[in-house]
Amino acid sequence: PKKFLAMKEETHNQECSHICAFSAFVDAYKKIFTYNARTTRYEFWSFKLINLIFSLIILGGLLIASNYTSSLVIGSVVIGFALIEFLVYIALFARRLHDTGRCAWKGFFGPMVYSLIIYLVAIGCFKYLNNNFDIFDEQYALTFAVFSLFILVVWTINTYYSIKTLIVSFFFEEDKKENEYGMPKLINTEYQNKSVRFASIYFVILMFLAVIMKV
C-alpha cells in the first residue's frame, strides 16, 4: 500500500508540474460539468486573467461582426457564450471551495439557491398584493411592511453567502491534505499564486479606470 501511495503521489506531482496559466484556462472549460474535484488558487486566478482577455477578444469580434450580421445572430451568440461562462464559473467556484476543504453545496451554494427561490416567491406575492389590494387599507400596510422586512432578510442572506463564496474562493489557502475531493496540488509556489492574482486584479482595475475615463 505504501508503495502504491508513493507511486500515486509521484504521478500526481508530475501532472501538477505541467500546470501553467493557459492549461488552467483550457482545463476549466474541459471541466465545465466537473464539481467533485479541486482547483488551486493559482489555477483559479490564471483562468480569471486569461478568460477576461479571451472575453474581451470575443466582445471585440462581436462588435465588428455586428456591422455584417443581424442583431438576432449576435444576441444568440452572446446568450450562448454567457450561458457557457456561467456553467464554467459555477463548476470552477465549486472546485475552488472544495480545494479549501469546504463543501460547496452545504456551505455556500445551497443557502444561496434556497434564499434566491424564497426571494423570487416573495417578490411574486408582493406584486400580487400590490395589484389586488387597496394600498390605503391598514391591513395592506401591515402586510406590506412584513413582506418588505422578509424580502430584506432573504436578500441579506443571499448577499452574505455570495460575498462569502467570493472571499473564500479568491483568497483562502488550499487544504494541504488529501480530502474527499482529491489530492492537493502543492507544486505551485506562492510566488506564482501572487503573480497571477495581482495581475488579474490590476487588469480589472485598469479596465475599470479606462471605462470611467471614457465616460
Buried (B, 14 or more C-beta within 10 A) or exposed (E): EEEEEEEEEEEBEEEBEEBBBEEBBEBBBEBBEBBEEBBBBBBBBBBBBBBBEBEEEBEEEBEEEEEEEEEEEBEEBBEEBEEEBEEBBBBBBBBBBBBBBBBBEEBBBEBBEBBBEBBEEBBEBBEEBEEEEEEEEEEBEEBBEEBEEBBEBBBEBBEEBBEBBEEBBBEBEBBEEBBEBBBBBEBBEEEBBEBBBEBBBEBEEEEEEEEEEEE
